[in-house]
Amino acid sequence: GIDLGSTYSSLEFRKTIELKLLLMTRVIVRRLLNVKRLIGRNFSDEVIQSDIF
C-alpha cells in the first residue's frame, strides 16, 4: 500500500519550502522597492537642480 506517513511529511516539507520562498521573495521585493524609491528621489532632485541651472 501507500505509506501515508512519508507522503504527509513530504507535503509538509514542500509547504515549508514554499513558505520560505514566499518570505524571501517578499523581503527581496521590499528591498528593491526601497532602493527604487531612493534612486527615484535622488533622480528627481537632480532633475529639479538641472531645471534651475
FIKOLZA-1660 file (N, C-alpha, C; in steps of 0.1 Angstrom, whole numbers, plus 5000, padded with zeros to 4 digits):
% residues 53
   i   px   py   pz ch aa at
   1 5008 4988 5000  A  G  N
   1 5000 5000 5000  A  G CA
   1 5008 5013 5000  A  G  C
   2 5002 5024 5001  A  I  N
   2 5008 5037 5001  A  I CA
   2 5012 5040 5015  A  I  C
   3 5024 5045 5017  A  D  N
   3 5029 5049 5031  A  D CA
   3 5024 5064 5033  A  D  C
   4 5013 5065 5040  A  L  N
   4 5007 5078 5043  A  L CA
   4 5017 5087 5050  A  L  C
   5 5024 5081 5059  A  G  N
   5 5034 5089 5067  A  G CA
   5 5044 5097 5059  A  G  C
   6 5050 5090 5049  A  S  N
   6 5060 5096 5041  A  S CA
   6 5054 5107 5032  A  S  C
   7 5042 5104 5026  A  T  N
   7 5036 5114 5017  A  T CA
   7 5033 5126 5025  A  T  C
   8 5027 5125 5037  A  Y  N
   8 5024 5136 5045  A  Y CA
   8 5036 5144 5049  A  Y  C
   9 5047 5138 5053  A  S  N
   9 5059 5145 5057  A  S CA
   9 5064 5152 5044  A  S  C
  10 5064 5146 5033  A  S  N
  10 5069 5153 5021  A  S CA
  10 5061 5165 5017  A  S  C
  11 5048 5164 5019  A  L  N
  11 5039 5175 5017  A  L CA
  11 5042 5187 5026  A  L  C
  12 5044 5183 5039  A  E  N
  12 5047 5194 5049  A  E CA
  12 5061 5200 5045  A  E  C
  13 5070 5192 5041  A  F  N
  13 5083 5197 5037  A  F CA
  13 5082 5207 5026  A  F  C
  14 5074 5203 5015  A  R  N
  14 5071 5212 5004  A  R CA
  14 5065 5225 5009  A  R  C
  15 5055 5224 5018  A  K  N
  15 5049 5236 5023  A  K CA
  15 5059 5246 5029  A  K  C
  16 5067 5240 5038  A  T  N
  16 5077 5249 5045  A  T CA
  16 5086 5255 5035  A  T  C
  17 5090 5248 5024  A  I  N
  17 5099 5254 5014  A  I CA
  17 5092 5265 5007  A  I  C
  18 5079 5262 5003  A  E  N
  18 5072 5273 4996  A  E CA
  18 5070 5285 5005  A  E  C
  19 5068 5283 5018  A  L  N
  19 5066 5294 5027  A  L CA
  19 5079 5302 5028  A  L  C
  20 5090 5295 5029  A  K  N
  20 5103 5302 5030  A  K CA
  20 5106 5310 5017  A  K  C
  21 5103 5304 5005  A  L  N
  21 5105 5311 4993  A  L CA
  21 5096 5323 4992  A  L  C
  22 5083 5322 4997  A  L  N
  22 5074 5334 4997  A  L CA
  22 5080 5345 5005  A  L  C
  23 5084 5342 5017  A  L  N
  23 5090 5352 5026  A  L CA
  23 5102 5358 5020  A  L  C
  24 5111 5350 5014  A  M  N
  24 5123 5355 5008  A  M CA
  24 5120 5365 4997  A  M  C
  25 5110 5361 4988  A  T  N
  25 5107 5370 4977  A  T CA
  25 5101 5383 4982  A  T  C
  26 5093 5382 4993  A  R  N
  26 5087 5394 4999  A  R CA
  26 5098 5403 5003  A  R  C
  27 5107 5398 5010  A  V  N
  27 5118 5406 5016  A  V CA
  27 5126 5413 5004  A  V  C
  28 5129 5404 4994  A  I  N
  28 5137 5410 4982  A  I CA
  28 5129 5421 4975  A  I  C
  29 5116 5418 4973  A  V  N
  29 5108 5428 4966  A  V CA
  29 5107 5441 4974  A  V  C
  30 5106 5440 4988  A  R  N
  30 5106 5452 4996  A  R CA
  30 5119 5460 4995  A  R  C
  31 5130 5452 4995  A  R  N
  31 5143 5459 4994  A  R CA
  31 5144 5466 4981  A  R  C
  32 5140 5459 4970  A  L  N
  32 5141 5465 4957  A  L CA
  32 5132 5478 4956  A  L  C
  33 5120 5477 4962  A  L  N
  33 5112 5489 4962  A  L CA
  33 5118 5501 4969  A  L  C
  34 5125 5498 4981  A  N  N
  34 5131 5508 4988  A  N CA
  34 5143 5514 4980  A  N  C
  35 5151 5506 4974  A  V  N
  35 5162 5511 4965  A  V CA
  35 5156 5519 4954  A  V  C
  36 5146 5515 4948  A  K  N
  36 5139 5522 4937  A  K CA
  36 5135 5536 4942  A  K  C
  37 5129 5536 4954  A  R  N
  37 5124 5548 4959  A  R CA
  37 5135 5558 4961  A  R  C
  38 5146 5553 4967  A  L  N
  38 5158 5561 4970  A  L CA
  38 5163 5567 4957  A  L  C
  39 5165 5558 4947  A  I  N
  39 5170 5563 4934  A  I CA
  39 5161 5573 4928  A  I  C
  40 5148 5570 4928  A  G  N
  40 5138 5580 4923  A  G CA
  40 5139 5593 4929  A  G  C
  41 5141 5593 4942  A  R  N
  41 5142 5606 4950  A  R CA
  41 5154 5614 4945  A  R  C
  42 5166 5607 4945  A  N  N
  42 5178 5613 4940  A  N CA
  42 5177 5619 4926  A  N  C
  43 5171 5610 4917  A  F  N
  43 5169 5614 4903  A  F CA
  43 5161 5626 4902  A  F  C
  44 5150 5627 4909  A  S  N
  44 5141 5638 4908  A  S CA
  44 5148 5651 4914  A  S  C
  45 5156 5650 4924  A  D  N
  45 5163 5661 4929  A  D CA
  45 5173 5666 4919  A  D  C
  46 5180 5657 4912  A  E  N
  46 5189 5661 4901  A  E CA
  46 5182 5668 4890  A  E  C
  47 5170 5663 4886  A  V  N
  47 5163 5669 4876  A  V CA
  47 5158 5683 4879  A  V  C
  48 5154 5685 4892  A  I  N
  48 5150 5698 4897  A  I CA
  48 5162 5708 4896  A  I  C
  49 5173 5704 4901  A  Q  N
  49 5185 5712 4901  A  Q CA
  49 5189 5716 4886  A  Q  C
  50 5188 5706 4877  A  S  N
  50 5192 5709 4863  A  S CA
  50 5182 5719 4857  A  S  C
  51 5170 5718 4861  A  D  N
  51 5160 5728 4856  A  D CA
  51 5163 5742 4861  A  D  C
  52 5167 5743 4873  A  I  N
  52 5170 5756 4879  A  I CA
  52 5182 5762 4872  A  I  C
  53 5193 5754 4869  A  F  N
  53 5205 5760 4863  A  F CA
  53 5205 5760 4848  A  F  C
% end
